[in-house]
């Protein structure tokens, strides 16, 4: 388990990175904090058939927040602004064994929970005011 948050930035020239449309379906975009390795990234769900919530999110070892299809520049700014909060989340993260499911589940202390909630508020501001990419097809 990592103790450092590693921001993963998007290529500013790749406008399609967070907005792809396949067969009439639009990918869902998220800001993701993987508490197992410390990666903080924005990405679109590239799996067309699999719209289920990943087990890592269900177990609380990965946190994710729905975001609009931001430009790469706005997504990178969101990552930068979320970075200090993500550090607080990671600092207050531990795992415990869920014996019924035989898997580790994530546990956040009080400050980590508050920081997680502050990230949600930050993301909400980007939902209201972020620069969003218009519709395009996956083959454009």
Secondary structure, 3 states (H helix, E strand, C coil): CCCCCEEECCCCCCCCCCCCEECCEECCEEEEEECCCCEEEEEECCCCCCCCCCHHHHCCCEEEEEECCECHHHHHHHHHHHHHHHHHHHHCEEEEEECCCCEEEEEECHHHHHHHHHHHHHHHHHHHHCCECCCCCCCC
